[in-house]
Amino acid sequence: APPPPPKSAILSFRGRSELVSLGADERVDVLFEQAGRLFDLPPARYTLRLILKGRAVRPDALAAEALAAATGGTPKLMVLAAECGAADALGKAAAAGAAVPSFAAEH
Protein backbone atom coordinates (compact mmCIF):
# COMPACT_ATOMS: atom_id res chain seq x y z
CA ALA A 1 0.00 0.00 0.00
CA PRO A 2 1.30 3.49 -0.80
CA PRO A 3 2.24 5.67 2.15
CA PRO A 4 -0.38 8.20 3.29
CA PRO A 5 0.04 11.71 1.85
CA PRO A 6 1.91 14.16 4.07
CA LYS A 7 -0.26 16.46 6.18
CA SER A 8 2.47 19.08 6.46
CA ALA A 9 5.66 20.28 4.82
CA ILE A 10 8.61 22.45 5.80
CA LEU A 11 9.43 25.45 3.61
CA SER A 12 13.00 26.72 3.91
CA PHE A 13 14.27 30.09 2.66
CA ARG A 14 17.59 31.76 3.55
CA GLY A 15 18.15 29.65 6.65
CA ARG A 16 14.62 30.11 8.00
CA SER A 17 12.19 27.17 8.06
CA GLU A 18 8.42 27.24 8.47
CA LEU A 19 6.06 24.32 8.98
CA VAL A 20 2.91 24.53 6.84
CA SER A 21 -0.12 22.27 6.80
CA LEU A 22 -1.57 20.58 3.72
CA GLY A 23 -5.05 19.35 2.90
CA ALA A 24 -5.45 15.88 1.40
CA ASP A 25 -6.44 17.09 -2.09
CA GLU A 26 -4.50 20.36 -2.29
CA ARG A 27 -2.26 21.29 -5.18
CA VAL A 28 1.33 22.47 -4.77
CA ASP A 29 0.34 26.05 -5.70
CA VAL A 30 -0.93 26.37 -2.11
CA LEU A 31 2.66 25.90 -0.96
CA PHE A 32 3.81 28.62 -3.37
CA GLU A 33 1.21 30.99 -1.90
CA GLN A 34 2.22 30.12 1.66
CA ALA A 35 5.92 30.59 0.85
CA GLY A 36 5.22 34.02 -0.63
CA ARG A 37 3.25 35.08 2.43
CA LEU A 38 5.59 33.60 5.07
CA PHE A 39 8.81 34.93 3.57
CA ASP A 40 7.42 38.24 2.26
CA LEU A 41 7.89 37.33 -1.41
CA PRO A 42 4.85 38.81 -3.20
CA PRO A 43 4.16 37.23 -6.61
CA ALA A 44 4.04 40.67 -8.24
CA ARG A 45 7.75 41.09 -7.40
CA TYR A 46 9.16 37.56 -7.20
CA THR A 47 9.10 34.35 -9.18
CA LEU A 48 9.25 31.35 -6.84
CA ARG A 49 10.45 27.80 -7.29
CA LEU A 50 10.11 24.99 -4.77
CA ILE A 51 12.80 22.32 -4.78
CA LEU A 52 12.37 18.85 -3.27
CA LYS A 53 15.32 16.45 -3.35
CA GLY A 54 17.00 18.41 -6.14
CA ARG A 55 13.94 18.63 -8.38
CA ALA A 56 11.61 21.53 -9.03
CA VAL A 57 8.02 20.90 -7.95
CA ARG A 58 5.32 22.01 -10.39
CA PRO A 59 2.63 24.33 -8.95
CA ASP A 60 -0.19 22.45 -10.71
CA ALA A 61 0.75 19.04 -9.28
CA LEU A 62 -1.23 17.43 -6.48
CA ALA A 63 0.71 17.87 -3.25
CA ALA A 64 0.31 14.21 -2.29
CA GLU A 65 1.89 13.06 -5.56
CA ALA A 66 4.59 15.74 -5.71
CA LEU A 67 5.74 15.16 -2.14
CA ALA A 68 5.65 11.36 -2.38
CA ALA A 69 9.39 11.42 -3.17
CA ALA A 70 10.08 12.59 0.37
CA THR A 71 10.69 9.65 2.66
CA GLY A 72 11.20 9.54 6.37
CA GLY A 73 9.06 12.25 7.85
CA THR A 74 7.92 15.73 6.93
CA PRO A 75 9.00 16.80 3.43
CA LYS A 76 11.35 19.80 3.35
CA LEU A 77 11.23 22.07 0.34
CA MET A 78 13.79 24.73 -0.49
CA VAL A 79 12.27 28.02 -1.68
CA LEU A 80 14.12 29.83 -4.46
CA ALA A 81 13.09 33.40 -5.29
CA ALA A 82 14.11 35.55 -8.22
CA GLU A 83 13.07 39.14 -8.55
CA CYS A 84 10.81 39.59 -11.59
CA GLY A 85 12.81 41.07 -14.42
CA ALA A 86 16.15 40.36 -12.72
CA ALA A 87 17.20 37.88 -15.40
CA ASP A 88 16.39 40.38 -18.16
CA ALA A 89 18.31 43.13 -16.38
CA LEU A 90 21.28 40.82 -15.85
CA GLY A 91 21.31 39.85 -19.52
CA LYS A 92 21.32 43.50 -20.59
CA ALA A 93 24.02 44.43 -18.07
CA ALA A 94 26.21 41.54 -19.22
CA ALA A 95 26.06 42.60 -22.88
CA ALA A 96 29.24 44.22 -24.13
CA GLY A 97 29.09 47.93 -24.73
CA ALA A 98 29.64 49.45 -28.17
CA ALA A 99 33.12 50.63 -27.16
CA VAL A 100 34.29 47.08 -26.34
CA PRO A 101 35.78 45.33 -29.35
CA SER A 102 34.34 41.90 -30.04
CA PHE A 103 36.39 38.73 -30.17
CA ALA A 104 35.34 38.22 -33.80
CA ALA A 105 36.80 41.63 -34.74
CA GLU A 106 40.22 40.55 -33.48
CA HIS A 107 40.49 37.62 -35.93
HUTA-V230396 format. One record per helix or strand. SS is the DSSP state (helix for helix, strand for strand). FROM is the first residue (numbers start at 1). LEN is the number of residues. If there is no record, write none. Layout:
BEGIN
ss:SS from:FROM len:LEN
ss:SS from:FROM len:LEN
END
This chain:
BEGIN
ss:strand from:8 len:6
ss:strand from:16 len:6
ss:strand from:27 len:1
ss:helix from:29 len:10
ss:strand from:46 len:7
ss:strand from:55 len:2
ss:strand from:62 len:1
ss:helix from:63 len:7
ss:strand from:75 len:9
ss:helix from:86 len:9
ss:helix from:103 len:4
END
